[in-house]
């Protein structure tokens, strides 16, 4: 068991409470037997204080125990489950502080019933093993929760990016060039930038960048210009924000700590805010939302004016729309599709609603082929649009099982990095009164209305022209529901 000072306090507190209850003493009675205050004993039991040796001796005598029994790290059968809690990835790696929770708060929650708490943690671990989850999943899930808490908008990072532009006298209407970003890294931070296609290292060709040392950055030369600029801006972010803990590669090979995850997120946010300034995008999107018709070409034109990839642009909208336009019920999703295959993988998502939770889908299930992004990716298999070009689609998507309708904006683009994988992004907004008041085009008759579901396996839609798999999960749930109804009927008939 890995023990630190907090764990020591917690173990002593739990054992003290257990021994006290075994003897049948109240806190007041133990206070009288040990000549200590009730408040002091309570703080020890809650893991907030660790007494000096002489105090522990007094406690041991008052409880009819030995000194060793109190300070020993050996846990008896009832407390043994705490080992699972103290050693679990949930407790060791989950970023409690980001949610305003201290380790002592967790200890308070489990103090009343440590065996049940330990059993609960073991249950979570069993579930995670069953779904092939690891620490990385917990850390990335915690980041998504952290983003949801803040509606994916971080004012302090916006301010840093804005100050950086002001200090360098960059007008809102001006972009920044790749050469200028390189010069900032070289001249201000003594960091050299190299470009390579990593062809001599085939296993690394899918990486966008590698950072072997603080003063050297290698960028994949096969990236589009916009992607190179984003990598450079992100590297500047590490230095402007003075973040030391970081991953050495742009695409995760291995997630080790939450600091790496949160710092990667912060510098990516900084890069987006630097390349697509807040005040300008708010003005431009505000004007676009005033259109009575959905104008996909106008959105594509804006991406070009900001010299941004679809990923950068739509994700930037997911940051400013909730806060500045009050459209908080939205989701963002990125899907990768190997050309010519029937495989569609969700590689990034953020959901500020309770309607569709893609991470809850089981492995091996087939995402609904009616989604606008997937339909667009399928079309790309047969109708190339050319590298660097995009196709913008819109769809009113109604989830059959929840009767909630989203206005989805989807953008698809062809492969990059020489990989035979196309990418589709979706930014969707729940169509409620608030969205209707903000987006004048919400009822555009030219935008198709489609019933969708999460996966084919869960879908009740009959005669679906896009079905990739039989509705096995839906059929099983339907069969179970019929059993339950039949059982109720049988019980009523045979009372």
C-alpha positions as CSV (number, residue, x, y, z in Angstrom):
1,X,0.0,0.0,0.0
2,X,1.3,3.4,-0.9
3,X,1.1,5.6,2.2
4,X,1.3,9.4,2.5
5,X,0.5,11.7,5.4
6,X,-3.2,12.0,4.4
7,X,-3.6,8.2,4.2
8,X,-1.9,7.9,7.6
9,X,-4.4,10.3,9.1
10,X,-7.3,8.6,7.5
11,X,-6.3,5.1,8.6
12,X,-5.8,6.2,12.2
13,X,-9.1,8.1,12.2
14,X,-11.0,5.1,10.9
15,X,-9.4,2.7,13.3
16,X,-10.0,5.1,16.2
17,X,-13.7,5.3,15.4
18,X,-14.0,1.6,14.9
19,X,-12.3,0.8,18.3
20,X,-14.5,3.5,20.0
21,X,-17.7,2.0,18.7
22,X,-16.5,-1.5,19.5
23,X,-16.1,-0.4,23.2
24,X,-19.5,1.3,23.1
25,X,-18.1,4.8,23.9
26,X,-19.5,8.1,22.6
27,X,-17.1,10.8,21.7
28,X,-17.9,12.5,25.0
29,X,-17.1,9.4,27.0
30,X,-13.8,8.9,25.1
31,X,-13.0,12.5,25.7
32,X,-13.5,12.0,29.5
33,X,-11.3,8.8,29.5
34,X,-8.5,10.4,27.6
35,X,-8.7,14.0,28.9
36,X,-9.1,15.3,25.4
37,X,-11.7,17.6,23.9
38,X,-14.6,16.2,21.8
39,X,-13.7,18.5,18.9
40,X,-10.1,17.3,18.9
41,X,-11.2,13.6,18.8
42,X,-13.7,14.4,16.1
43,X,-10.9,15.9,13.9
44,X,-8.7,12.9,14.4
45,X,-11.6,10.5,13.4
46,X,-12.2,12.6,10.3
47,X,-8.6,12.3,9.3
48,X,-7.9,16.0,9.7
49,X,-5.3,15.6,12.5
50,X,-2.6,13.1,13.4
51,X,-1.8,13.3,17.2
52,X,1.7,13.2,18.7
53,X,2.9,9.9,20.1
54,X,2.0,10.8,23.7
55,X,-1.5,11.5,22.7
56,X,-1.8,8.2,20.8
57,X,-0.7,6.5,24.0
58,X,-3.5,8.2,25.9
59,X,-6.0,7.1,23.2
60,X,-4.8,3.5,23.3
61,X,-5.2,3.4,27.0
62,X,-8.6,5.0,26.9
63,X,-9.7,2.4,24.3
64,X,-8.1,-0.6,26.0
65,X,-5.8,-1.1,23.1
66,X,-2.1,-1.1,22.5
67,X,-0.1,1.7,20.9
68,X,0.8,-0.6,18.0
69,X,-2.8,-1.5,17.3
70,X,-3.6,2.1,16.7
71,X,-0.6,3.1,14.6
72,X,-0.2,-0.2,12.7
73,X,-1.0,0.0,9.0
74,X,-2.4,-3.5,9.2
75,X,-6.2,-3.4,8.5
76,X,-8.5,-6.0,9.9
77,X,-11.2,-7.8,7.9
78,X,-13.8,-5.1,8.2
79,X,-11.3,-2.3,7.2
80,X,-9.5,-4.3,4.6
81,X,-11.6,-2.9,1.7
82,X,-10.0,0.4,2.4
83,X,-6.8,-1.0,0.7
84,X,-8.8,-1.0,-2.5
85,X,-9.8,2.6,-1.9
86,X,-6.4,3.9,-1.0
87,X,-4.7,2.1,-3.9
88,X,-7.4,2.6,-6.5
89,X,-6.7,4.8,-9.6
90,X,-9.9,6.7,-8.8
91,X,-8.3,8.0,-5.5
92,X,-4.7,8.2,-6.6
93,X,-5.1,9.7,-10.1
94,X,-8.5,11.4,-10.3
95,X,-8.1,15.2,-10.1
96,X,-10.3,15.8,-7.1
97,X,-8.9,19.3,-6.6
98,X,-10.2,20.4,-10.0
99,X,-13.7,19.9,-8.7
100,X,-13.1,21.6,-5.4
101,X,-12.9,18.3,-3.5
102,X,-10.0,17.5,-1.1
103,X,-8.9,14.0,-0.1
104,X,-10.3,14.8,3.3
105,X,-13.7,15.3,1.8
106,X,-13.6,11.8,0.3
107,X,-12.5,10.4,3.7
108,X,-15.5,12.1,5.3
109,X,-17.8,10.4,2.9
110,X,-16.5,7.0,3.6
111,X,-15.7,7.4,7.3
112,X,-19.1,6.2,8.5
113,X,-19.0,2.9,6.6
114,X,-15.5,2.1,5.3
115,X,-16.3,-1.5,4.4
116,X,-19.2,-0.3,2.1
117,X,-17.0,2.4,0.6
118,X,-14.3,-0.2,-0.2
119,X,-16.8,-2.5,-1.7
120,X,-18.1,0.3,-3.8
121,X,-14.7,1.2,-5.1
122,X,-14.0,-2.5,-5.9
123,X,-17.3,-2.6,-7.8
124,X,-16.2,0.4,-9.9
125,X,-12.9,-1.3,-10.6
126,X,-14.6,-4.4,-11.7
127,X,-16.8,-2.4,-14.0
128,X,-13.8,-0.6,-15.5
129,X,-12.0,-3.9,-16.1
130,X,-15.2,-5.3,-17.7
131,X,-15.3,-2.4,-20.1
132,X,-11.5,-2.4,-20.7
133,X,-11.2,1.0,-19.0
134,X,-7.9,2.3,-17.6
135,X,-6.6,5.4,-15.8
136,X,-6.5,7.2,-19.1
137,X,-10.3,6.9,-19.4
138,X,-10.8,8.2,-15.9
139,X,-8.5,11.2,-16.6
140,X,-10.1,12.1,-19.9
141,X,-13.6,11.6,-18.5
142,X,-12.7,14.0,-15.6
143,X,-11.5,16.6,-18.2
144,X,-14.8,16.4,-20.0
145,X,-16.6,16.8,-16.7
146,X,-14.4,19.8,-15.9
147,X,-15.2,21.4,-19.2
148,X,-19.0,20.8,-18.7
149,X,-18.8,22.6,-15.3
150,X,-17.5,25.7,-17.1
151,X,-19.6,25.3,-20.2
152,X,-16.3,24.8,-22.1
153,X,-15.5,28.5,-21.6
154,X,-12.4,29.7,-19.7
155,X,-12.3,33.5,-19.3
156,X,-8.7,33.5,-17.9
157,X,-7.3,31.7,-20.9
158,X,-9.2,34.0,-23.2
159,X,-7.6,36.9,-21.4
160,X,-4.1,35.5,-21.7
161,X,-4.6,35.0,-25.5
162,X,-6.0,38.5,-25.9
163,X,-3.2,40.1,-23.9
164,X,-0.7,38.2,-26.0
165,X,-2.2,39.6,-29.2
166,X,-2.3,43.1,-27.7
167,X,1.3,43.0,-26.6
168,X,2.3,42.0,-30.1
169,X,0.0,44.6,-31.7
170,X,-2.0,42.1,-33.7
171,X,-5.3,43.7,-34.8
172,X,-8.5,41.6,-34.3
173,X,-9.0,41.5,-38.1
174,X,-5.5,40.1,-38.7
175,X,-4.4,36.5,-38.6
176,X,-0.9,35.3,-37.6
177,X,1.5,33.6,-39.9
178,X,3.4,30.4,-39.5
179,X,6.7,32.2,-39.8
180,X,5.8,34.7,-37.1
181,X,4.8,31.9,-34.7
182,X,8.1,30.2,-35.5
183,X,10.0,33.5,-34.8
184,X,8.3,33.9,-31.4
185,X,9.4,30.4,-30.3
186,X,12.9,30.9,-31.7
187,X,13.6,34.5,-30.5
188,X,11.7,34.8,-27.3
189,X,11.9,31.2,-26.0
190,X,15.0,29.8,-27.7
191,X,13.1,26.9,-29.1
192,X,14.1,25.6,-32.5
193,X,11.5,24.2,-34.8
194,X,12.2,21.3,-37.2
195,X,9.9,19.8,-39.9
196,X,10.0,16.1,-40.8
197,X,7.6,13.6,-42.3
198,X,9.0,10.9,-39.8
199,X,9.3,8.5,-42.8
200,X,12.4,7.0,-41.1
201,X,10.2,6.3,-38.1
202,X,7.1,4.7,-39.5
203,X,5.5,4.1,-36.1
204,X,5.6,7.9,-35.5
205,X,4.1,9.1,-38.8
206,X,0.7,9.6,-37.3
207,X,2.0,12.0,-34.7
208,X,1.5,15.8,-35.4
209,X,4.5,16.8,-33.3
210,X,7.2,15.6,-30.9
211,X,8.8,17.6,-28.2
212,X,12.0,15.8,-27.2
213,X,13.2,18.7,-25.0
214,X,12.0,22.2,-23.9
215,X,14.1,23.8,-26.6
216,X,13.3,21.6,-29.6
217,X,10.1,20.9,-31.4
218,X,9.6,18.6,-34.3
219,X,6.5,19.1,-36.4
220,X,5.1,16.6,-39.0
221,X,5.7,18.2,-42.4
222,X,2.7,16.5,-43.8
223,X,0.3,18.6,-41.7
224,X,-1.8,21.3,-43.4
225,X,-0.6,24.8,-42.8
226,X,-3.5,25.5,-40.4
227,X,-2.5,22.5,-38.3
228,X,1.1,23.5,-38.2
229,X,0.1,27.0,-36.9
230,X,-2.1,25.4,-34.2
231,X,0.9,23.2,-33.0
232,X,3.1,26.3,-32.9
233,X,0.5,28.4,-31.1
234,X,0.1,25.5,-28.6
235,X,3.8,25.4,-27.9
236,X,3.8,29.1,-27.3
237,X,0.9,28.5,-24.9
238,X,3.0,26.1,-22.8
239,X,5.6,28.9,-22.3
240,X,3.2,31.8,-21.9
241,X,1.2,29.9,-19.3
242,X,4.4,28.5,-17.7
243,X,3.2,24.9,-17.7
244,X,5.9,22.4,-17.1
245,X,4.1,19.1,-16.9
246,X,3.3,17.9,-20.4
247,X,3.0,15.1,-22.9
248,X,5.9,14.8,-25.3
249,X,3.7,14.1,-28.3
250,X,0.7,16.0,-29.7
251,X,-1.4,12.9,-30.0
252,X,-1.6,10.8,-26.9
253,X,0.6,7.8,-26.8
254,X,0.1,7.4,-23.1
255,X,-1.7,9.5,-20.6
256,X,0.2,9.5,-17.3
257,X,-1.1,12.3,-15.1
258,X,-4.1,14.7,-15.0
259,X,-1.7,17.6,-15.1
260,X,-0.6,16.4,-18.5
261,X,-4.2,16.2,-19.6
262,X,-5.3,19.6,-18.2
263,X,-2.2,21.4,-19.4
264,X,-2.7,20.0,-22.9
265,X,-6.2,21.2,-22.8
266,X,-5.2,24.7,-21.6
267,X,-2.6,25.2,-24.3
268,X,-5.0,24.0,-27.0
269,X,-7.6,26.4,-25.7
270,X,-5.0,29.2,-25.8
271,X,-4.0,28.3,-29.4
272,X,-7.6,28.4,-30.5
273,X,-8.2,31.7,-28.8
274,X,-5.0,33.2,-30.3
275,X,-5.8,32.1,-33.9
276,X,-9.5,32.8,-33.7
277,X,-9.9,35.8,-31.4
278,X,-13.0,35.9,-29.2
279,X,-14.4,39.4,-30.0
280,X,-14.1,38.8,-33.7
281,X,-15.7,35.4,-33.8
282,X,-18.6,36.5,-31.6
283,X,-19.3,39.3,-34.1
284,X,-19.0,37.1,-37.2
285,X,-21.1,34.2,-35.7
286,X,-23.7,36.7,-34.5
287,X,-24.2,38.0,-38.0
288,X,-24.3,34.4,-39.4
289,X,-27.0,33.4,-37.0
290,X,-29.2,36.2,-38.3
291,X,-29.6,34.5,-41.6
292,X,-33.1,33.0,-42.2
293,X,-31.6,30.3,-44.3
294,X,-28.8,28.0,-43.2
295,X,-25.8,29.2,-45.1
296,X,-23.1,26.4,-45.2
297,X,-20.9,28.2,-47.8
298,X,-20.8,31.3,-45.6
299,X,-19.6,29.1,-42.7
300,X,-16.9,27.5,-44.9
301,X,-15.9,31.0,-46.0
302,X,-15.4,32.1,-42.4
303,X,-13.2,29.0,-41.8
304,X,-11.1,30.2,-44.7
305,X,-10.9,33.8,-43.4
306,X,-9.7,32.6,-40.0
307,X,-7.3,30.1,-41.8
308,X,-8.7,27.4,-39.5
309,X,-9.4,23.7,-40.0
310,X,-13.0,22.5,-39.4
311,X,-11.9,20.9,-36.1
312,X,-10.5,24.2,-34.9
313,X,-13.4,26.3,-36.1
314,X,-16.3,24.2,-34.8
315,X,-14.6,23.5,-31.5
316,X,-14.0,27.2,-31.1
317,X,-17.7,27.8,-31.6
318,X,-18.4,25.2,-28.8
319,X,-16.4,27.5,-26.5
320,X,-18.0,30.8,-27.3
321,X,-21.6,29.8,-28.1
322,X,-22.8,28.7,-24.6
323,X,-21.4,31.8,-22.8
324,X,-21.9,34.6,-25.3
325,X,-25.1,33.4,-27.0
326,X,-26.6,31.5,-24.1
327,X,-26.9,28.3,-26.2
328,X,-25.8,25.9,-23.5
329,X,-27.5,22.7,-24.6
330,X,-25.1,21.5,-27.3
331,X,-22.7,18.8,-28.2
332,X,-19.5,18.5,-30.2
333,X,-18.2,15.3,-31.8
334,X,-15.3,14.3,-34.1
335,X,-15.5,11.1,-36.1
336,X,-12.7,9.4,-38.0
337,X,-13.5,7.1,-41.0
338,X,-11.0,4.9,-42.8
339,X,-11.7,5.4,-46.5
340,X,-13.7,2.6,-48.1
341,X,-14.5,0.9,-44.7
342,X,-17.7,0.6,-42.7
343,X,-15.8,1.8,-39.5
344,X,-16.7,5.1,-37.8
345,X,-14.8,6.0,-34.6
346,X,-15.7,8.9,-32.2
347,X,-12.3,10.4,-31.4
348,X,-13.4,13.4,-29.5
349,X,-16.6,14.5,-27.9
350,X,-18.1,17.0,-25.5
351,X,-21.7,16.8,-24.5
352,X,-23.4,19.6,-22.5
353,X,-26.8,17.8,-22.7
354,X,-28.3,14.6,-21.2
355,X,-29.7,13.4,-24.5
356,X,-26.9,11.5,-26.2
357,X,-23.9,10.1,-24.4
358,X,-21.6,8.5,-27.0
359,X,-19.1,7.3,-24.5
360,X,-21.9,5.1,-23.0
361,X,-22.0,3.1,-26.1
362,X,-20.6,-0.4,-25.8
363,X,-17.6,-1.6,-27.8
364,X,-18.4,-3.1,-31.2
365,X,-21.7,-1.2,-31.6
366,X,-22.3,0.6,-34.9
367,X,-23.0,4.4,-34.7
368,X,-26.2,5.5,-36.4
369,X,-25.4,5.9,-40.1
370,X,-28.1,8.6,-40.4
371,X,-26.0,11.2,-38.5
372,X,-25.1,14.1,-40.8
373,X,-21.4,13.7,-40.3
374,X,-21.4,9.9,-41.0
375,X,-23.6,10.4,-44.1
376,X,-21.1,13.1,-45.3
377,X,-18.2,10.8,-44.7
378,X,-19.8,8.0,-46.6
379,X,-20.4,10.4,-49.5
380,X,-16.7,11.3,-49.4
381,X,-15.8,7.7,-50.2
382,X,-17.3,8.2,-53.7
383,X,-17.1,11.9,-54.3
384,X,-13.8,13.5,-53.5
385,X,-13.8,17.2,-52.7
386,X,-10.0,17.7,-52.7
387,X,-7.5,18.1,-49.9
388,X,-8.0,21.3,-47.9
389,X,-11.6,21.7,-49.0
390,X,-14.6,21.0,-46.8
391,X,-18.2,20.0,-47.2
392,X,-20.7,21.7,-44.8
393,X,-24.0,20.0,-44.1
394,X,-27.0,20.6,-41.8
395,X,-29.6,18.3,-40.3
396,X,-32.4,18.5,-37.8
397,X,-31.8,15.2,-35.9
398,X,-34.6,13.8,-33.7
399,X,-33.5,11.0,-31.3
400,X,-36.3,8.5,-31.5
401,X,-36.1,7.3,-27.9
402,X,-36.1,10.8,-26.3
403,X,-38.0,12.9,-28.9
404,X,-35.4,15.6,-28.6
405,X,-34.4,17.4,-31.8
406,X,-30.9,18.9,-32.5
407,X,-29.8,21.3,-35.2
408,X,-26.6,19.7,-36.3
409,X,-23.9,21.4,-38.3
410,X,-21.5,18.9,-39.8
411,X,-18.3,19.5,-41.7
412,X,-16.3,16.7,-43.4
413,X,-12.9,16.9,-44.9
414,X,-10.5,14.5,-46.7
415,X,-7.6,12.7,-45.2
416,X,-4.4,14.4,-43.9
417,X,-0.9,13.2,-42.9
418,X,-1.0,10.8,-45.8
419,X,-3.4,8.6,-43.9
420,X,-6.4,7.0,-45.6
421,X,-8.7,8.4,-43.0
422,X,-11.4,11.1,-43.5
423,X,-12.7,13.2,-40.6
424,X,-16.1,14.6,-39.8
425,X,-17.1,17.1,-37.2
426,X,-20.5,17.8,-35.7
427,X,-21.7,20.7,-33.6
428,X,-25.3,20.2,-32.5
429,X,-27.7,22.5,-30.6
430,X,-30.9,21.3,-28.9
431,X,-33.8,23.1,-30.7
432,X,-35.6,24.8,-27.8
433,X,-37.1,28.3,-27.5
434,X,-33.6,29.7,-26.6
435,X,-32.0,28.3,-29.8
436,X,-34.9,29.4,-31.9
437,X,-34.5,33.0,-30.7
438,X,-30.7,32.9,-31.5
439,X,-30.6,31.1,-34.8
440,X,-33.1,32.5,-37.3
441,X,-32.5,29.5,-39.7
442,X,-33.6,26.9,-37.3
443,X,-36.8,26.2,-39.3
444,X,-35.1,26.4,-42.8
445,X,-37.2,24.0,-44.9
446,X,-34.1,23.2,-47.0
447,X,-32.5,21.5,-44.0
448,X,-33.5,17.8,-43.8
449,X,-35.3,16.5,-40.7
450,X,-34.1,12.9,-39.9
451,X,-35.0,10.5,-37.1
452,X,-31.7,9.1,-35.7
453,X,-30.6,6.9,-32.8
454,X,-27.4,6.1,-30.9
455,X,-26.4,2.9,-32.6
456,X,-28.0,0.4,-35.0
457,X,-28.1,-2.2,-32.2
458,X,-30.3,0.1,-30.1
459,X,-32.5,1.5,-32.9
460,X,-36.3,0.7,-33.2
461,X,-36.6,2.4,-36.6
462,X,-38.0,-0.2,-39.1
463,X,-36.9,-0.5,-42.7
464,X,-33.9,1.9,-42.1
465,X,-32.1,2.3,-45.4
466,X,-28.8,3.0,-43.6
467,X,-28.9,0.2,-41.0
468,X,-25.5,-1.5,-40.6
469,X,-26.5,-4.0,-38.0
470,X,-29.6,-5.7,-36.6
471,X,-31.2,-4.1,-33.6
472,X,-30.1,-6.8,-31.2
473,X,-29.9,-4.6,-28.0
474,X,-33.3,-3.1,-28.8
475,X,-34.9,-6.5,-29.5
476,X,-33.5,-7.9,-26.2
477,X,-34.8,-4.9,-24.2
478,X,-38.2,-5.2,-26.0
479,X,-38.3,-8.9,-25.2
480,X,-37.6,-8.2,-21.5
481,X,-40.3,-5.5,-21.4
482,X,-42.8,-8.0,-22.8
483,X,-41.8,-10.6,-20.2
484,X,-42.4,-8.0,-17.4
485,X,-45.8,-7.1,-18.8
486,X,-46.8,-10.8,-19.1
487,X,-45.6,-11.5,-15.6
488,X,-47.8,-8.6,-14.2
489,X,-50.8,-9.9,-16.1
490,X,-50.2,-13.5,-14.8
491,X,-49.9,-12.3,-11.2
492,X,-53.2,-10.3,-11.6
493,X,-55.0,-13.4,-13.0
494,X,-53.8,-15.8,-10.3
495,X,-54.1,-13.8,-7.1
